[in-house]
Amino acid sequence: MAAATIADSINPLAQGFLLCASIIIAVGPQNLFILRQGLQRQHLFAIALVSTLADVVLISIGVGGLSSLISASGIFQTIITVGGVLFLVTCGARALLKASQRRLVSPDTTPNTATTGMMAILTALSFSLLNPAAYLDTLVIIGSKSLLFPDEQRLIFGIGAVLSSTFWFFSLAYGASKLAPIFRSQVAWRTLDFVSGIIMLGMALTMIGTTHLMA
């Protein structure tokens, strides 16, 4: 009986962790911002904490039951999807534009790239709460998946998703500094911008395709 209870707890925990990981690891505007801050070693704990707490709130709302209402509303899903596509296309285009520009000094050594703690926190919040794609990921995808579990396991599923988010944001923020020697080269920064731009545009196309299939 005890072994069965442990297995019943581990299964939703692992599924929540892996589902959130598969969504959050994609190179989007939020991850790119955290990566840049990590490379510049600026306000790492504050940014990782704020990004994590924002995800905790969104995941909690989705797992708490709002996802069922959203799933039943085709109009709301369309609004979120269109907003997410526009957000990703804008960020992707900006990344590609930056990739095409030649900078004289590496961003990780430029004095005027420093940001205040409050500015960094507000920027992290904007990427978390003003990004419609984040609502699609947390409220629709993670939230809808949680509805497949009984009430007592749904909380465990949500905890798994939160643990995944926490692990990723703190690992990205503090692990990025290890890559600093590589990003002393302008080629590395322009490559990062180019790859990020392509990925974000690809994510936008995927969202459009998903909307078409849902229709």
Secondary structure, DSSP 8 states (H G I E B T S, - for coil): -HHHHHHHHHHHHHHHHHHHHHHHTS--HHHHHHHHHHHHT-SHHHHHHHHHHHHHHHHHHIIIIIHHHHHT-HHHHHHHHHHHHHHHHHHHHHHHHHHHS--SS-GGG-GGG---HHHHHHHHHHHHHS-HHHHIIIIIIIHHHHTTS-HHHHHHHHHHHHHHHHHHHHHHHHHGGGGTTGGGSHHHHHHHHHHHHHHHHHHHHHHHHHHHHH-
